[in-house]
């Protein structure tokens, strides 16, 4: 089996919602973050009772993978061929005689097979959950070759991924790779066409309901503008993971991706930062 891996890239999605626009939306909806559950159906805070405590801008990771599998092989099969009537006692086919049993005869043949499959997958960079983010990857974005560039800005928090590239590829290939029932395998190729890490911008706002002394957090996707409630602001974490650690596809990890296979690994690029001059 051959494993081909294309360029592995990191992208930062461009914001459509500015900080001022996100803050304005958050202030307009600040009472909504406390609404939910049976108790709050009976009471709702007034706007003047809700104050903004903290603001946070984050870059959250997700993975995009596109994988393809091609298998070409031969396998031997036995076919049961019915005869025309009960009077048939034997059949001669291409010089070979075949006895009749249960009004059919069995002939052996070789099937020439070709299977191809292609799957696209989006995974949350923290939980590994599957996401539907096909629309996001077509949005304006900038390629990132130096991870430290992401954290440059006004109090931006870059959330480090918990999920590595090897896990993403394994999840994508799991439903595609299955044991072959083959006599001869001519071609078995796995191609990782796309393996990209994306960062999408999120604005988060923590509010306090003064009269109840309760806090709640509203988050806005800076691309889609969608709002969601959260339990708390994320802690400030330093992005100290290297590019090589994220894109951990190599000769020492392919066994975990395709267990038991004898794989020739052909990597196009796996670490662009290796090309960067060292100081």
Buried (B, 14 or more C-beta within 10 A) or exposed (E): BBBBBBEBBBBBBEBBBEBEBBBEBBBEBBBBBBBEEEEEEEEEBEEEBBEBEEBBBBBBBBBBBBBBBBBBBEBEEEEEEEBEEEEEEEBEEEEEEBEBEEEBBEBEEEEEBEEEBEBEBBBBBBEBEEBEBEEBBEBEBEEBEEBEEBEEEEEEBBBBBEBBBBBBBBBBBEEBBEEEEBEEBEEBBBBBBBBBBBBBBBBBBBBBBEEEEBBBBBBBBBBBEEBEEBEEBBEEEEBEBEBEEBBBBBEEBBEEBBEEBEBEBEBEEBBBBEEEEEE
